[in-house]
Amino acid sequence: MALLKNILLWTSKNDWMSQKLPKYKFVQNSLSRFMPGELLSDALEECKNLEYSEYGTIITYLGENVNLEEDTYQVVDHYRNALIVIDKTSLNTLISVKLTQLGLDFDKNLCMENLNQLLKLAKNYNSIIWIDMEEYCYLEQTLEIFKKMSENYHNIGITLQAYLHRTTQDLDELLSYATNLRLVKGAYNENSSVAIKNKDDIDTNYMNLSKKMLSKDILNNGFKPSFATHDDRIIDYIINEAERNLISSDTYEFNMLYGIRKKLQKEILESNQNIKILISYGEQWFPWYIRRIAENPKNLFLLLK
Ligand SMILES: Cc1cc2nc3c(=O)[nH]c(=O)nc-3n(C[C@H](O)[C@H](O)[C@H](O)COP(=O)(O)OP(=O)(O)OC[C@H]3O[C@@H](n4cnc5c(N)ncnc54)[C@H](O)[C@@H]3O)c2cc1C
């Protein structure tokens, strides 16, 4: 299974595959399970439906490793428009961005300026901008930019990956920030020198990190944890840990991806836990889609079927 996962993650980065595979009808058809459509309006329509069922939502416009300045401005414009529509329609929807979409690959200052604009806009709308965590090579810069932006903005959130060896230290440092912090297991194909490779060990690390994130002192300081996982064992652990420490379910939330483990999503909602669903959309869906397939090999068999 690990080999299959590595092949899929390699495929997600391969230019030839990225051009050919999305054209096949069977690939497009199977995509609809994970993505309501390519357009902002498709995503927001689904946000409306989910909100009707009392889920919160987060949207992310797909496309990573943008390498032209003009294209990064187009991403900012896209999100500006999204914030305006979200505000007009009074949706409870936040935005999550990848810094390589804002220019991190070729101009850090441009990336910071783009992010600054988004944060300023979101602040006007009383909204939060989440930052996704991408591959390891971007981690240092992503944390650096996050810390810099946190000096001026509180409406910012950052993602940490439990599969990285260094995340315990990174979390310790970020706990002092009164910030929104999302914990994920990690979705990229990283080297064992930087990442834990064994699934049980990643799960254990996730639980240890989540325990730290649920400490009463830091929650009282305004730290807001989001646990982004579909792993029911870990979700049970977090709920039990919160109950054991008399921590209100209002102080943390769960995040899950659109279309994945819908029954579990409903159970979490019905047990009075806060849950937000992250919806991805956009034309550049291929690398993201293959990472979703890699997360559960059963998806590959469904796709081939
Ligand atoms: C809101 C959100 C934001 C994220 N942001 C980032 C980010 O910024 N950076 C990053 O590296 N990763 C991100 N991820 C992805 C994350 O790192 C994992 O790859 C992904 O969530 C799968 O891990 P899991 O915690 O669900 O546990 P797993 O052990 O992988 O899955 C638990 C169970 O959930 C089900 N499941 C999980 N994924 C799938 C799937 N794709 N298809 C079908 N079933 C599935 C399976 O039944 C599996 O047994 C994000 C995930 C979420 C939910």
PDBQT file of the ligand as one rigid body, heavy atoms in Angstrom, charges set to zero:
ROOT
HETATM    1  C1  LIG A 401      -9.767  20.662   6.527  1.00  0.00    +0.000 C 
HETATM    2  C2  LIG A 401      -8.516  19.970   6.061  1.00  0.00    +0.000 A 
HETATM    3  C3  LIG A 401      -7.426  20.732   5.686  1.00  0.00    +0.000 A 
HETATM    4  C4  LIG A 401      -6.252  20.118   5.265  1.00  0.00    +0.000 A 
HETATM    5  N1  LIG A 401      -5.156  20.881   4.973  1.00  0.00    +0.000 NA
HETATM    6  C5  LIG A 401      -3.974  20.287   4.725  1.00  0.00    +0.000 A 
HETATM    7  C6  LIG A 401      -2.778  21.053   4.582  1.00  0.00    +0.000 A 
HETATM    8  O1  LIG A 401      -2.776  22.281   4.651  1.00  0.00    +0.000 OA
HETATM    9  N2  LIG A 401      -1.607  20.375   4.364  1.00  0.00    +0.000 N 
HETATM   10  C7  LIG A 401      -1.552  19.004   4.296  1.00  0.00    +0.000 A 
HETATM   11  O2  LIG A 401      -0.446  18.450   4.132  1.00  0.00    +0.000 OA
HETATM   12  N3  LIG A 401      -2.672  18.263   4.408  1.00  0.00    +0.000 NA
HETATM   13  C8  LIG A 401      -3.868  18.856   4.633  1.00  0.00    +0.000 A 
HETATM   14  N4  LIG A 401      -5.003  18.079   4.782  1.00  0.00    +0.000 N 
HETATM   15  C9  LIG A 401      -4.947  16.634   4.464  1.00  0.00    +0.000 C 
HETATM   16  C10 LIG A 401      -4.433  15.810   5.644  1.00  0.00    +0.000 C 
HETATM   17  O3  LIG A 401      -3.052  16.033   5.835  1.00  0.00    +0.000 OA
HETATM   18  C11 LIG A 401      -4.632  14.297   5.398  1.00  0.00    +0.000 C 
HETATM   19  O4  LIG A 401      -3.926  13.911   4.267  1.00  0.00    +0.000 OA
HETATM   20  C12 LIG A 401      -6.085  13.883   5.230  1.00  0.00    +0.000 C 
HETATM   21  O5  LIG A 401      -6.917  14.602   6.074  1.00  0.00    +0.000 OA
HETATM   22  C13 LIG A 401      -6.267  12.381   5.529  1.00  0.00    +0.000 C 
HETATM   23  O6  LIG A 401      -5.860  12.116   6.830  1.00  0.00    +0.000 OA
HETATM   24  P1  LIG A 401      -6.853  11.748   8.052  1.00  0.00    +0.000 P 
HETATM   25  O7  LIG A 401      -6.462  12.586   9.210  1.00  0.00    +0.000 OA
HETATM   26  O8  LIG A 401      -8.244  11.852   7.628  1.00  0.00    +0.000 OA
HETATM   27  O9  LIG A 401      -6.448  10.285   8.457  1.00  0.00    +0.000 OA
HETATM   28  P2  LIG A 401      -6.363   8.925   7.616  1.00  0.00    +0.000 P 
HETATM   29  O10 LIG A 401      -5.758   7.928   8.550  1.00  0.00    +0.000 OA
HETATM   30  O11 LIG A 401      -5.673   9.158   6.315  1.00  0.00    +0.000 OA
HETATM   31  O12 LIG A 401      -7.865   8.623   7.345  1.00  0.00    +0.000 OA
HETATM   32  C14 LIG A 401      -8.773   8.212   8.361  1.00  0.00    +0.000 C 
HETATM   33  C15 LIG A 401      -9.928   7.521   7.654  1.00  0.00    +0.000 C 
HETATM   34  O13 LIG A 401     -10.652   8.506   6.901  1.00  0.00    +0.000 OA
HETATM   35  C16 LIG A 401     -10.964   8.036   5.615  1.00  0.00    +0.000 C 
HETATM   36  N5  LIG A 401     -10.316   8.884   4.597  1.00  0.00    +0.000 N 
HETATM   37  C17 LIG A 401      -9.333   9.785   4.799  1.00  0.00    +0.000 A 
HETATM   38  N6  LIG A 401      -9.013  10.409   3.647  1.00  0.00    +0.000 NA
HETATM   39  C18 LIG A 401      -9.816   9.865   2.704  1.00  0.00    +0.000 A 
HETATM   40  C19 LIG A 401      -9.976  10.074   1.316  1.00  0.00    +0.000 A 
HETATM   41  N7  LIG A 401      -9.237  10.967   0.644  1.00  0.00    +0.000 N 
HETATM   42  N8  LIG A 401     -10.910   9.336   0.664  1.00  0.00    +0.000 NA
HETATM   43  C20 LIG A 401     -11.684   8.435   1.307  1.00  0.00    +0.000 A 
HETATM   44  N9  LIG A 401     -11.571   8.196   2.635  1.00  0.00    +0.000 NA
HETATM   45  C21 LIG A 401     -10.654   8.901   3.322  1.00  0.00    +0.000 A 
HETATM   46  C22 LIG A 401     -10.531   6.591   5.549  1.00  0.00    +0.000 C 
HETATM   47  O14 LIG A 401     -11.618   5.793   5.914  1.00  0.00    +0.000 OA
HETATM   48  C23 LIG A 401      -9.471   6.483   6.610  1.00  0.00    +0.000 C 
HETATM   49  O15 LIG A 401      -9.392   5.220   7.147  1.00  0.00    +0.000 OA
HETATM   50  C24 LIG A 401      -6.188  18.686   5.210  1.00  0.00    +0.000 A 
HETATM   51  C25 LIG A 401      -7.285  17.932   5.608  1.00  0.00    +0.000 A 
HETATM   52  C26 LIG A 401      -8.434  18.545   6.038  1.00  0.00    +0.000 A 
HETATM   53  C27 LIG A 401      -9.583  17.683   6.496  1.00  0.00    +0.000 C 
ENDROOT
TORSDOF 0
